[in-house]
């Protein structure tokens, strides 16, 4: 059975750990911890939360 790469779509052997075409990891995705999820939020959005902001008009 072949494994399809989630990044480039190439088919790889089921025993492969990385994609033969692009090198992406083919292993199970690790669950994001709150710290890593927070790190992906743009810096400015972490500085300026949207609570209480209203739009005029």
PDB file of N, CA, C, O and CB in Angstrom:
ATOM      1  N   UNK A   1       0.851  -1.183   0.000  1.00  0.00           N
ATOM      2  CA  UNK A   1       0.000   0.000   0.000  1.00  0.00           C
ATOM      3  C   UNK A   1       0.893   1.242   0.000  1.00  0.00           C
ATOM      4  O   UNK A   1       1.894   1.283   0.715  1.00  0.00           O
ATOM      5  CB  UNK A   1      -0.966   0.001   1.232  1.00  0.00           C
ATOM      6  N   UNK A   2       0.548   2.228  -0.775  1.00  0.00           N
ATOM      7  CA  UNK A   2       1.329   3.455  -0.889  1.00  0.00           C
ATOM      8  C   UNK A   2       0.761   4.532   0.027  1.00  0.00           C
ATOM      9  O   UNK A   2      -0.426   4.540   0.351  1.00  0.00           O
ATOM     10  CB  UNK A   2       1.355   3.949  -2.344  1.00  0.00           C
ATOM     11  N   UNK A   3       1.638   5.431   0.428  1.00  0.00           N
ATOM     12  CA  UNK A   3       1.238   6.573   1.253  1.00  0.00           C
ATOM     13  C   UNK A   3       1.358   7.821   0.384  1.00  0.00           C
ATOM     14  O   UNK A   3       2.387   8.038  -0.256  1.00  0.00           O
ATOM     15  CB  UNK A   3       2.125   6.692   2.563  1.00  0.00           C
ATOM     16  N   UNK A   4       0.311   8.640   0.361  1.00  0.00           N
ATOM     17  CA  UNK A   4       0.334   9.878  -0.408  1.00  0.00           C
ATOM     18  C   UNK A   4       0.887  10.994   0.470  1.00  0.00           C
ATOM     19  O   UNK A   4       0.437  11.183   1.601  1.00  0.00           O
ATOM     20  CB  UNK A   4      -1.085  10.237  -0.936  1.00  0.00           C
ATOM     21  N   UNK A   5       1.860  11.729  -0.051  1.00  0.00           N
ATOM     22  CA  UNK A   5       2.468  12.835   0.691  1.00  0.00           C
ATOM     23  C   UNK A   5       1.443  13.954   0.880  1.00  0.00           C
ATOM     24  O   UNK A   5       0.802  14.363  -0.088  1.00  0.00           O
ATOM     25  CB  UNK A   5       3.730  13.369  -0.046  1.00  0.00           C
ATOM     26  N   UNK A   6       1.276  14.457   2.109  1.00  0.00           N
ATOM     27  CA  UNK A   6       0.319  15.532   2.348  1.00  0.00           C
ATOM     28  C   UNK A   6       0.772  16.867   1.762  1.00  0.00           C
ATOM     29  O   UNK A   6      -0.048  17.766   1.574  1.00  0.00           O
ATOM     30  CB  UNK A   6       0.083  15.685   3.829  1.00  0.00           C
ATOM     31  N   UNK A   7       2.068  17.010   1.471  1.00  0.00           N
ATOM     32  CA  UNK A   7       2.578  18.275   0.941  1.00  0.00           C
ATOM     33  C   UNK A   7       2.566  18.343  -0.586  1.00  0.00           C
ATOM     34  O   UNK A   7       2.055  19.305  -1.160  1.00  0.00           O
ATOM     35  CB  UNK A   7       3.980  18.499   1.436  1.00  0.00           C
ATOM     36  N   UNK A   8       3.133  17.318  -1.253  1.00  0.00           N
ATOM     37  CA  UNK A   8       3.266  17.391  -2.714  1.00  0.00           C
ATOM     38  C   UNK A   8       2.379  16.408  -3.466  1.00  0.00           C
ATOM     39  O   UNK A   8       2.219  16.532  -4.680  1.00  0.00           O
ATOM     40  CB  UNK A   8       4.690  17.151  -3.098  1.00  0.00           C
ATOM     41  N   UNK A   9       1.799  15.433  -2.765  1.00  0.00           N
ATOM     42  CA  UNK A   9       0.901  14.484  -3.406  1.00  0.00           C
ATOM     43  C   UNK A   9       1.573  13.271  -4.026  1.00  0.00           C
ATOM     44  O   UNK A   9       0.897  12.429  -4.617  1.00  0.00           O
ATOM     45  CB  UNK A   9       0.136  15.176  -4.440  1.00  0.00           C
ATOM     46  N   UNK A  10       2.896  13.164  -3.904  1.00  0.00           N
ATOM     47  CA  UNK A  10       3.613  12.013  -4.465  1.00  0.00           C
ATOM     48  C   UNK A  10       3.289  10.759  -3.662  1.00  0.00           C
ATOM     49  O   UNK A  10       3.062  10.823  -2.454  1.00  0.00           O
ATOM     50  CB  UNK A  10       5.144  12.266  -4.477  1.00  0.00           C
ATOM     51  N   UNK A  11       3.271   9.619  -4.347  1.00  0.00           N
ATOM     52  CA  UNK A  11       3.029   8.347  -3.667  1.00  0.00           C
ATOM     53  C   UNK A  11       4.356   7.733  -3.248  1.00  0.00           C
ATOM     54  O   UNK A  11       5.317   7.725  -4.017  1.00  0.00           O
ATOM     55  CB  UNK A  11       2.241   7.371  -4.577  1.00  0.00           C
ATOM     56  N   UNK A  12       4.403   7.218  -2.021  1.00  0.00           N
ATOM     57  CA  UNK A  12       5.605   6.644  -1.436  1.00  0.00           C
ATOM     58  C   UNK A  12       5.303   5.259  -0.884  1.00  0.00           C
ATOM     59  O   UNK A  12       4.142   4.916  -0.658  1.00  0.00           O
ATOM     60  CB  UNK A  12       6.165   7.555  -0.332  1.00  0.00           C
ATOM     61  N   UNK A  13       6.350   4.462  -0.668  1.00  0.00           N
ATOM     62  CA  UNK A  13       6.184   3.152  -0.052  1.00  0.00           C
ATOM     63  C   UNK A  13       5.579   3.312   1.335  1.00  0.00           C
ATOM     64  O   UNK A  13       5.834   4.308   2.012  1.00  0.00           O
ATOM     65  CB  UNK A  13       7.533   2.403   0.025  1.00  0.00           C
ATOM     66  N   UNK A  14       4.785   2.346   1.759  1.00  0.00           N
ATOM     67  CA  UNK A  14       4.141   2.432   3.072  1.00  0.00           C
ATOM     68  C   UNK A  14       5.153   2.424   4.209  1.00  0.00           C
ATOM     69  O   UNK A  14       4.834   2.859   5.316  1.00  0.00           O
ATOM     70  CB  UNK A  14       3.165   1.283   3.250  1.00  0.00           C
ATOM     71  N   UNK A  15       6.358   1.942   3.963  1.00  0.00           N
ATOM     72  CA  UNK A  15       7.391   1.915   5.001  1.00  0.00           C
ATOM     73  C   UNK A  15       8.206   3.205   5.056  1.00  0.00           C
ATOM     74  O   UNK A  15       9.036   3.371   5.950  1.00  0.00           O
ATOM     75  CB  UNK A  15       8.317   0.743   4.772  1.00  0.00           C
ATOM     76  N   UNK A  16       7.981   4.121   4.111  1.00  0.00           N
ATOM     77  CA  UNK A  16       8.758   5.362   4.048  1.00  0.00           C
ATOM     78  C   UNK A  16       8.408   6.290   5.207  1.00  0.00           C
ATOM     79  O   UNK A  16       7.249   6.400   5.607  1.00  0.00           O
ATOM     80  CB  UNK A  16       8.517   6.076   2.712  1.00  0.00           C
ATOM     81  N   UNK A  17       9.430   6.954   5.735  1.00  0.00           N
ATOM     82  CA  UNK A  17       9.225   7.935   6.803  1.00  0.00           C
ATOM     83  C   UNK A  17       9.164   9.350   6.252  1.00  0.00           C
ATOM     84  O   UNK A  17       8.543  10.233   6.843  1.00  0.00           O
ATOM     85  CB  UNK A  17      10.336   7.831   7.841  1.00  0.00           C
ATOM     86  N   UNK A  18       9.826   9.558   5.097  1.00  0.00           N
ATOM     87  CA  UNK A  18       9.807  10.865   4.450  1.00  0.00           C
ATOM     88  C   UNK A  18       9.466  10.692   2.976  1.00  0.00           C
ATOM     89  O   UNK A  18       9.664   9.618   2.408  1.00  0.00           O
ATOM     90  CB  UNK A  18      11.168  11.588   4.617  1.00  0.00           C
ATOM     91  N   UNK A  19       8.958  11.740   2.367  1.00  0.00           N
ATOM     92  CA  UNK A  19       8.577  11.713   0.954  1.00  0.00           C
ATOM     93  C   UNK A  19       9.825  11.652   0.076  1.00  0.00           C
ATOM     94  O   UNK A  19      10.795  12.372   0.312  1.00  0.00           O
ATOM     95  CB  UNK A  19       7.723  12.952   0.593  1.00  0.00           C
ATOM     96  N   UNK A  20       9.792  10.786  -0.940  1.00  0.00           N
ATOM     97  CA  UNK A  20      10.931  10.646  -1.848  1.00  0.00           C
ATOM     98  C   UNK A  20      11.075  11.854  -2.771  1.00  0.00           C
ATOM     99  O   UNK A  20      12.154  12.092  -3.312  1.00  0.00           O
ATOM    100  CB  UNK A  20      10.787   9.376  -2.677  1.00  0.00           C
ATOM    101  N   UNK A  21       9.992  12.620  -2.956  1.00  0.00           N
ATOM    102  CA  UNK A  21      10.031  13.763  -3.868  1.00  0.00           C
ATOM    103  C   UNK A  21      10.380  15.073  -3.157  1.00  0.00           C
ATOM    104  O   UNK A  21      11.251  15.814  -3.614  1.00  0.00           O
ATOM    105  CB  UNK A  21       8.694  13.905  -4.567  1.00  0.00           C
ATOM    106  N   UNK A  22       9.702  15.360  -2.038  1.00  0.00           N
ATOM    107  CA  UNK A  22       9.910  16.655  -1.383  1.00  0.00           C
ATOM    108  C   UNK A  22      10.557  16.565  -0.006  1.00  0.00           C
ATOM    109  O   UNK A  22      10.979  17.583   0.542  1.00  0.00           O
ATOM    110  CB  UNK A  22       8.603  17.360  -1.256  1.00  0.00           C
ATOM    111  N   UNK A  23      10.644  15.358   0.565  1.00  0.00           N
ATOM    112  CA  UNK A  23      11.296  15.191   1.862  1.00  0.00           C
ATOM    113  C   UNK A  23      10.406  15.441   3.066  1.00  0.00           C
ATOM    114  O   UNK A  23      10.882  15.394   4.200  1.00  0.00           O
ATOM    115  CB  UNK A  23      12.454  16.090   1.939  1.00  0.00           C
ATOM    116  N   UNK A  24       9.129  15.705   2.846  1.00  0.00           N
ATOM    117  CA  UNK A  24       8.209  15.959   3.960  1.00  0.00           C
ATOM    118  C   UNK A  24       8.033  14.698   4.802  1.00  0.00           C
ATOM    119  O   UNK A  24       8.148  13.582   4.294  1.00  0.00           O
ATOM    120  CB  UNK A  24       6.838  16.447   3.435  1.00  0.00           C
ATOM    121  N   UNK A  25       7.759  14.881   6.073  1.00  0.00           N
ATOM    122  CA  UNK A  25       7.532  13.757   6.975  1.00  0.00           C
ATOM    123  C   UNK A  25       6.215  13.076   6.629  1.00  0.00           C
ATOM    124  O   UNK A  25       5.201  13.738   6.407  1.00  0.00           O
ATOM    125  CB  UNK A  25       7.532  14.226   8.447  1.00  0.00           C
ATOM    126  N   UNK A  26       6.239  11.743   6.586  1.00  0.00           N
ATOM    127  CA  UNK A  26       5.033  10.972   6.280  1.00  0.00           C
ATOM    128  C   UNK A  26       4.459  10.312   7.522  1.00  0.00           C
ATOM    129  O   UNK A  26       3.453   9.606   7.450  1.00  0.00           O
ATOM    130  CB  UNK A  26       5.333   9.916   5.228  1.00  0.00           C
ATOM    131  N   UNK A  27       5.098  10.542   8.661  1.00  0.00           N
ATOM    132  CA  UNK A  27       4.650   9.950   9.912  1.00  0.00           C
ATOM    133  C   UNK A  27       3.393  10.625  10.415  1.00  0.00           C
ATOM    134  O   UNK A  27       2.919  11.595   9.824  1.00  0.00           O
ATOM    135  CB  UNK A  27       5.741  10.033  10.960  1.00  0.00           C
ATOM    136  N   UNK A  28       2.854  10.109  11.514  1.00  0.00           N
ATOM    137  CA  UNK A  28       1.652  10.721  12.082  1.00  0.00           C
ATOM    138  C   UNK A  28       1.931  12.148  12.522  1.00  0.00           C
ATOM    139  O   UNK A  28       2.995  12.452  13.061  1.00  0.00           O
ATOM    140  CB  UNK A  28       1.133   9.896  13.265  1.00  0.00           C
ATOM    141  N   UNK A  29       0.973  13.002  12.286  1.00  0.00           N
ATOM    142  CA  UNK A  29       1.106  14.394  12.710  1.00  0.00           C
ATOM    143  C   UNK A  29       0.980  14.467  14.220  1.00  0.00           C
ATOM    144  O   UNK A  29       0.107  13.834  14.814  1.00  0.00           O
ATOM    145  CB  UNK A  29       0.044  15.292  12.027  1.00  0.00           C
ATOM    146  N   UNK A  30       1.855  15.242  14.832  1.00  0.00           N
ATOM    147  CA  UNK A  30       1.796  15.425  16.278  1.00  0.00           C
ATOM    148  C   UNK A  30       0.734  16.458  16.599  1.00  0.00           C
ATOM    149  O   UNK A  30       0.587  17.457  15.894  1.00  0.00           O
ATOM    150  CB  UNK A  30       3.172  15.854  16.848  1.00  0.00           C
ATOM    151  N   UNK A  31       0.008  16.213  17.650  1.00  0.00           N
ATOM    152  CA  UNK A  31      -1.011  17.169  18.071  1.00  0.00           C
ATOM    153  C   UNK A  31      -0.334  18.456  18.501  1.00  0.00           C
ATOM    154  O   UNK A  31       0.718  18.433  19.139  1.00  0.00           O
ATOM    155  CB  UNK A  31      -1.881  16.594  19.220  1.00  0.00           C
ATOM    156  N   UNK A  32      -0.942  19.572  18.150  1.00  0.00           N
ATOM    157  CA  UNK A  32      -0.365  20.849  18.541  1.00  0.00           C
ATOM    158  C   UNK A  32      -0.616  21.103  20.011  1.00  0.00           C
ATOM    159  O   UNK A  32      -1.712  20.878  20.523  1.00  0.00           O
ATOM    160  CB  UNK A  32      -0.937  21.988  17.696  1.00  0.00           C
ATOM    161  N   UNK A  33       0.404  21.570  20.667  1.00  0.00           N
ATOM    162  CA  UNK A  33       0.242  21.989  22.050  1.00  0.00           C
ATOM    163  C   UNK A  33      -0.207  23.440  22.017  1.00  0.00           C
ATOM    164  O   UNK A  33       0.001  24.119  21.011  1.00  0.00           O
ATOM    165  CB  UNK A  33       1.569  21.808  22.881  1.00  0.00           C
ATOM    166  N   UNK A  34      -0.808  23.926  23.071  1.00  0.00           N
ATOM    167  CA  UNK A  34      -1.229  25.331  23.072  1.00  0.00           C
ATOM    168  C   UNK A  34      -0.075  26.289  22.782  1.00  0.00           C
ATOM    169  O   UNK A  34      -0.278  27.339  22.173  1.00  0.00           O
ATOM    170  CB  UNK A  34      -1.853  25.682  24.409  1.00  0.00           C
ATOM    171  N   UNK A  35       1.136  25.929  23.216  1.00  0.00           N
ATOM    172  CA  UNK A  35       2.281  26.802  22.985  1.00  0.00           C
ATOM    173  C   UNK A  35       2.601  26.905  21.495  1.00  0.00           C
ATOM    174  O   UNK A  35       2.869  27.998  20.995  1.00  0.00           O
ATOM    175  CB  UNK A  35       3.502  26.291  23.754  1.00  0.00           C
ATOM    176  N   UNK A  36       2.576  25.775  20.781  1.00  0.00           N
ATOM    177  CA  UNK A  36       2.892  25.827  19.356  1.00  0.00           C
ATOM    178  C   UNK A  36       1.758  26.462  18.572  1.00  0.00           C
ATOM    179  O   UNK A  36       2.007  27.146  17.579  1.00  0.00           O
ATOM    180  CB  UNK A  36       3.181  24.426  18.818  1.00  0.00           C
ATOM    181  N   UNK A  37       0.540  26.254  18.987  1.00  0.00           N
ATOM    182  CA  UNK A  37      -0.590  26.892  18.315  1.00  0.00           C
ATOM    183  C   UNK A  37      -0.520  28.399  18.514  1.00  0.00           C
ATOM    184  O   UNK A  37      -0.779  29.154  17.577  1.00  0.00           O
ATOM    185  CB  UNK A  37      -1.935  26.335  18.845  1.00  0.00           C
ATOM    186  N   UNK A  38      -0.177  28.849  19.708  1.00  0.00           N
ATOM    187  CA  UNK A  38      -0.061  30.271  20.005  1.00  0.00           C
ATOM    188  C   UNK A  38       1.084  30.892  19.218  1.00  0.00           C
ATOM    189  O   UNK A  38       0.989  32.044  18.795  1.00  0.00           O
ATOM    190  CB  UNK A  38       0.145  30.491  21.506  1.00  0.00           C
ATOM    191  N   UNK A  39       2.153  30.152  19.018  1.00  0.00           N
ATOM    192  CA  UNK A  39       3.304  30.676  18.296  1.00  0.00           C
ATOM    193  C   UNK A  39       2.966  30.957  16.838  1.00  0.00           C
ATOM    194  O   UNK A  39       3.633  31.778  16.207  1.00  0.00           O
ATOM    195  CB  UNK A  39       4.467  29.702  18.382  1.00  0.00           C
ATOM    196  N   UNK A  40       1.950  30.301  16.285  1.00  0.00           N
ATOM    197  CA  UNK A  40       1.574  30.516  14.899  1.00  0.00           C
ATOM    198  C   UNK A  40       0.684  31.744  14.715  1.00  0.00           C
ATOM    199  O   UNK A  40       0.473  32.189  13.587  1.00  0.00           O
ATOM    200  CB  UNK A  40       0.873  29.294  14.367  1.00  0.00           C
ATOM    201  N   UNK A  41       0.163  32.291  15.802  1.00  0.00           N
ATOM    202  CA  UNK A  41      -0.655  33.496  15.722  1.00  0.00           C
ATOM    203  C   UNK A  41       0.285  34.670  15.470  1.00  0.00           C
ATOM    204  O   UNK A  41       1.279  34.819  16.180  1.00  0.00           O
ATOM    205  CB  UNK A  41      -1.505  33.710  17.034  1.00  0.00           C
ATOM    206  N   UNK A  42      -0.005  35.503  14.480  1.00  0.00           N
ATOM    207  CA  UNK A  42       0.875  36.640  14.222  1.00  0.00           C
ATOM    208  C   UNK A  42       1.096  37.471  15.483  1.00  0.00           C
ATOM    209  O   UNK A  42       0.195  37.642  16.304  1.00  0.00           O
ATOM    210  CB  UNK A  42       0.295  37.517  13.114  1.00  0.00           C
ATOM    211  N   UNK A  43       2.308  37.976  15.611  1.00  0.00           N
ATOM    212  CA  UNK A  43       2.720  38.704  16.811  1.00  0.00           C
ATOM    213  C   UNK A  43       1.765  39.847  17.146  1.00  0.00           C
ATOM    214  O   UNK A  43       1.402  40.010  18.311  1.00  0.00           O
ATOM    215  CB  UNK A  43       4.127  39.248  16.632  1.00  0.00           C
ATOM    216  N   UNK A  44       1.354  40.631  16.172  1.00  0.00           N
ATOM    217  CA  UNK A  44       0.500  41.790  16.438  1.00  0.00           C
ATOM    218  C   UNK A  44      -0.858  41.373  16.990  1.00  0.00           C
ATOM    219  O   UNK A  44      -1.427  42.080  17.821  1.00  0.00           O
ATOM    220  CB  UNK A  44       0.311  42.610  15.167  1.00  0.00           C
ATOM    221  N   UNK A  45      -1.388  40.229  16.537  1.00  0.00           N
ATOM    222  CA  UNK A  45      -2.680  39.769  17.041  1.00  0.00           C
ATOM    223  C   UNK A  45      -2.583  39.330  18.488  1.00  0.00           C
ATOM    224  O   UNK A  45      -3.569  39.392  19.221  1.00  0.00           O
ATOM    225  CB  UNK A  45      -3.207  38.627  16.188  1.00  0.00           C
ATOM    226  N   UNK A  46      -1.390  38.880  18.915  1.00  0.00           N
ATOM    227  CA  UNK A  46      -1.224  38.525  20.318  1.00  0.00           C
ATOM    228  C   UNK A  46      -1.128  39.779  21.168  1.00  0.00           C
ATOM    229  O   UNK A  46      -1.509  39.762  22.339  1.00  0.00           O
ATOM    230  CB  UNK A  46       0.020  37.649  20.515  1.00  0.00           C
ATOM    231  N   UNK A  47      -0.623  40.871  20.597  1.00  0.00           N
ATOM    232  CA  UNK A  47      -0.501  42.121  21.341  1.00  0.00           C
ATOM    233  C   UNK A  47      -1.835  42.845  21.460  1.00  0.00           C
ATOM    234  O   UNK A  47      -2.121  43.471  22.481  1.00  0.00           O
ATOM    235  CB  UNK A  47       0.516  43.027  20.677  1.00  0.00           C
ATOM    236  N   UNK A  48      -2.646  42.757  20.416  1.00  0.00           N
ATOM    237  CA  UNK A  48      -3.902  43.506  20.376  1.00  0.00           C
ATOM    238  C   UNK A  48      -5.071  42.537  20.259  1.00  0.00           C
ATOM    239  O   UNK A  48      -5.505  42.228  19.150  1.00  0.00           O
ATOM    240  CB  UNK A  48      -3.909  44.514  19.197  1.00  0.00           C
ATOM    241  N   UNK A  49      -5.587  42.053  21.387  1.00  0.00           N
ATOM    242  CA  UNK A  49      -6.747  41.163  21.315  1.00  0.00           C
ATOM    243  C   UNK A  49      -7.972  41.922  20.818  1.00  0.00           C
ATOM    244  O   UNK A  49      -8.061  43.138  20.990  1.00  0.00           O
ATOM    245  CB  UNK A  49      -7.032  40.531  22.693  1.00  0.00           C
ATOM    246  N   UNK A  50      -8.906  41.218  20.208  1.00  0.00           N
ATOM    247  CA  UNK A  50     -10.086  41.858  19.616  1.00  0.00           C
ATOM    248  C   UNK A  50     -11.232  42.048  20.589  1.00  0.00           C
ATOM    249  O   UNK A  50     -12.289  42.542  20.198  1.00  0.00           O
ATOM    250  CB  UNK A  50     -10.565  41.053  18.456  1.00  0.00           C
ATOM    251  N   UNK A  51     -11.058  41.677  21.822  1.00  0.00           N
ATOM    252  CA  UNK A  51     -12.155  41.824  22.783  1.00  0.00           C
ATOM    253  C   UNK A  51     -12.584  43.278  22.913  1.00  0.00           C
ATOM    254  O   UNK A  51     -11.747  44.167  23.065  1.00  0.00           O
ATOM    255  CB  UNK A  51     -11.743  41.278  24.151  1.00  0.00           C
ATOM    256  N   UNK A  52     -13.854  43.511  22.855  1.00  0.00           N
ATOM    257  CA  UNK A  52     -14.402  44.837  23.084  1.00  0.00           C
ATOM    258  C   UNK A  52     -14.279  45.788  21.904  1.00  0.00           C
ATOM    259  O   UNK A  52     -14.678  46.947  22.018  1.00  0.00           O
ATOM    260  CB  UNK A  52     -13.741  45.437  24.252  1.00  0.00           C
ATOM    261  N   UNK A  53     -13.753  45.351  20.800  1.00  0.00           N
ATOM    262  CA  UNK A  53     -13.613  46.217  19.637  1.00  0.00           C
ATOM    263  C   UNK A  53     -14.922  46.169  18.864  1.00  0.00           C
ATOM    264  O   UNK A  53     -15.443  45.095  18.565  1.00  0.00           O
ATOM    265  CB  UNK A  53     -12.404  45.784  18.737  1.00  0.00           C
ATOM    266  N   UNK A  54     -15.442  47.339  18.548  1.00  0.00           N
ATOM    267  CA  UNK A  54     -16.674  47.407  17.766  1.00  0.00           C
ATOM    268  C   UNK A  54     -16.416  48.183  16.491  1.00  0.00           C
ATOM    269  O   UNK A  54     -15.511  49.015  16.424  1.00  0.00           O
ATOM    270  CB  UNK A  54     -17.816  48.060  18.578  1.00  0.00           C
ATOM    271  N   UNK A  55     -17.211  47.903  15.495  1.00  0.00           N
ATOM    272  CA  UNK A  55     -17.063  48.564  14.211  1.00  0.00           C
ATOM    273  C   UNK A  55     -18.134  49.641  14.088  1.00  0.00           C
ATOM    274  O   UNK A  55     -19.319  49.369  14.282  1.00  0.00           O
ATOM    275  CB  UNK A  55     -17.158  47.545  13.041  1.00  0.00           C
ATOM    276  N   UNK A  56     -17.718  50.862  13.767  1.00  0.00           N
ATOM    277  CA  UNK A  56     -18.678  51.952  13.578  1.00  0.00           C
ATOM    278  C   UNK A  56     -19.302  51.838  12.200  1.00  0.00           C
ATOM    279  O   UNK A  56     -18.677  51.382  11.242  1.00  0.00           O
ATOM    280  CB  UNK A  56     -17.997  53.336  13.756  1.00  0.00           C
ATOM    281  N   UNK A  57     -20.547  52.265  12.132  1.00  0.00           N
ATOM    282  CA  UNK A  57     -21.130  52.313  10.806  1.00  0.00           C
ATOM    283  C   UNK A  57     -22.394  51.669  10.738  1.00  0.00           C
ATOM    284  O   UNK A  57     -23.010  51.630   9.673  1.00  0.00           O
ATOM    285  CB  UNK A  57     -20.278  51.735   9.836  1.00  0.00           C
TER     286      UNK A  57
END
